[in-house]
Amino acid sequence: MGDARKYDWVVSLRCVETIDFMTARWSHLPYDFLGLVSNRIINEIDGISRVVYDISGKPPALLNGNKIALFCCNSFQLSM
């Protein structure tokens, strides 16, 4: 991304732990892992300028819109 100011899309990551999809709690992921994922997304995908980690639980936040995001997290491989 470089040092220039950039106004593009924001990616929101949301990883939750659930057994019934009626309730869910956010997953505590290591900061090093989140930093690595954030850097790779920003540097490797055009049009992304920021990555945030959503710590909303359910309820009140819904899980319906996150099916694609969950699939992407499962298929995104990182070498640490």
TORDOVEX-477160 format. One line per field, with one value per residue (C-alpha): residue number from 0; residue in one letter; y, x, z. Coordinates in steps of 0.2 Angstrom, whole numbers, always signed. Layout:
nr: NUM/... $
rest: A/... $
c2: Y/... $
c1: X/... $
c3: Z/... $
This chain:
nr: 0/1/2/3/4/5/6/7/8/9/10/11/12/13/14/15/16/17/18/19/20/21/22/23/24/25/26/27/28/29/30/31/32/33/34/35/36/37/38/39/40/41/42/43/44/45/46/47/48/49/50/51/52/53/54/55/56/57/58/59/60/61/62/63/64/65/66/67/68/69/70/71/72/73/74/75/76/77/78/79 $
rest: M/G/D/A/R/K/Y/D/W/V/V/S/L/R/C/V/E/T/I/D/F/M/T/A/R/W/S/H/L/P/Y/D/F/L/G/L/V/S/N/R/I/I/N/E/I/D/G/I/S/R/V/V/Y/D/I/S/G/K/P/P/A/L/L/N/G/N/K/I/A/L/F/C/C/N/S/F/Q/L/S/M $
c2: +0/+12/+29/+38/+41/+30/+29/+12/-3/-9/-28/-33/-50/-60/-76/-84/-99/-108/-125/-121/-104/-97/-89/-86/-78/-70/-80/-73/-74/-69/-52/-58/-69/-54/-43/-56/-58/-39/-36/-49/-43/-25/-29/-43/-37/-21/-9/-13/+0/-6/-22/-23/-37/-38/-44/-44/-59/-66/-60/-45/-47/-59/-72/-73/-62/-70/-87/-81/-73/-90/-99/-87/-89/-108/-108/-94/-102/-93/-98/-91 $
c1: +0/+14/+14/+2/-16/-28/-47/-53/-64/-63/-63/-71/-65/-77/-72/-84/-86/-103/-111/-129/-128/-142/-128/-110/-95/-80/-64/-49/-36/-17/-12/+2/-10/-22/-7/-1/-19/-21/-5/-8/-25/-20/-4/-11/-29/-32/-45/-43/-36/-41/-44/-54/-58/-76/-79/-98/-106/-123/-135/-137/-126/-132/-122/-132/-121/-105/-106/-94/-82/-82/-78/-64/-56/-56/-48/-35/-19/-4/+13/+20 $
c3: +0/+3/+13/+2/+9/+1/+3/-3/+4/+22/+26/+42/+48/+60/+68/+80/+91/+91/+92/+87/+77/+89/+100/+96/+105/+96/+94/+103/+89/+92/+88/+77/+67/+65/+59/+47/+39/+39/+30/+17/+13/+11/+1/-10/-14/-24/-17/+1/+13/+30/+39/+55/+67/+72/+90/+90/+98/+94/+100/+95/+79/+66/+57/+41/+31/+36/+27/+13/+26/+35/+20/+15/+32/+31/+14/+17/+20/+29/+31/+48 $
